[in-house]
Amino acid sequence: MSRHHDLIVVGGGPAGLATALHAARAGLDAVVAEPRRAPVDKACGEGLMPGAVRALAALGLEAPGHPIRGIRYVQGHREVHAAFRHGPGLGVRRTDLHDLLHRAVLAAGVPVLPLRVGEVRQDAAGVSLPDAGLRGRWLVAADGLHSPIRRSLGLGLGSRGRPRYGLRRHYAVSPRSSYVEVHCGPQGEAYVTPLGPRLVGVALLTDRRASFDAQLERFPELAARLPAESAVSAVRGAGPLRQKTRTRLHGRVLLVGDAAGYVDALTGEGVSLALIGAEALVGNVLRGTPDRYDGDWKRATRRHRLLTTALLRARQQRTLAPLVVPAAERLPRVFAAVVNALA
């Protein structure tokens, strides 16, 4: 096997695997470096928005899961919901999504090597990974929220405000509906995603550091539906969530997925943005316009970043947070427009 490639993709999550798959289908020679054994799990809300479902379909992939028809916000006795207008989303286990992409990458002839990347060396012609014995024209950093490559290149920016964290666990209970439920509390949100006839994922987003059970107690109506004996997975956590990035192009290194920058999991669009970014990255490499990738990424994610930042600021204002659901209830068309703008 040649050790010289067009693209070396560091990180075998959805962003890295989608990048490798786009590259292979465009005729580029790609390789993925991922030390973890597939399928890889992580703390994730596991709800694919309709945009992510369409992006997977464009790759010829159909993930197994539970159809999601829309979003329902819940705050005490108040509820407001909005249906997706342009096709359903999908509740899918992170491990199933990873397995789908991993198998597609292998079927496309892309090697996934069990390598942990250390030193990265760049020159005018390419990038070398001396510890791994690899060299490529371009390196794609798809190494996650706390990207070691982003940090080594000095591309991270400090974030203001209280950091937010995510926790996730699965419960063997029936979903109440085919909607993702977002329960709004004083310190954060609880997301309930239907994953199957007798399975839901519960993700908690908060700026408080506490155990999953302690956080869940702040949502008593929800906690009553989730008896301890129905828990069927361990708790996984992630954070701090907000990660600002100076640029997504540094010499011959391009950043994609969470490594490219992350606002919050509030709107559940992480996978959608990863798939969009992967396509934009490969397209620019193929056209010989890598310098345009950063601008293309910003344009493709601008609406998401602006809306997510606005919603997050409203949630973090203790005086405004209790008004979010009542306002959506009074203005259902506006709420539906926001939901579908992010879908």
RATA-V905683 format. One record per helix or strand of 2 or more residues. SS is the DSSP state (H for helix, E for strand). FROM is the first residue (numbers start at 1). TO is the last residue. If there is no record, write none. Layout:
((SS;FROM;TO) (SS;FROM;TO))
This chain:
((E;4;10) (H;14;25) (E;30;33) (E;47;48) (H;50;58) (E;66;68) (E;70;75) (E;78;83) (E;89;91) (H;94;107) (E;111;113) (E;121;122) (E;127;129) (E;134;141) (H;148;152) (E;156;157) (E;165;171) (E;179;184) (E;188;196) (E;199;206) (H;212;216) (H;220;223) (H;228;230) (E;236;239) (E;243;245) (E;249;250) (E;253;255) (H;257;260) (H;270;287) (H;290;316) (H;318;321) (H;323;330) (H;332;341))
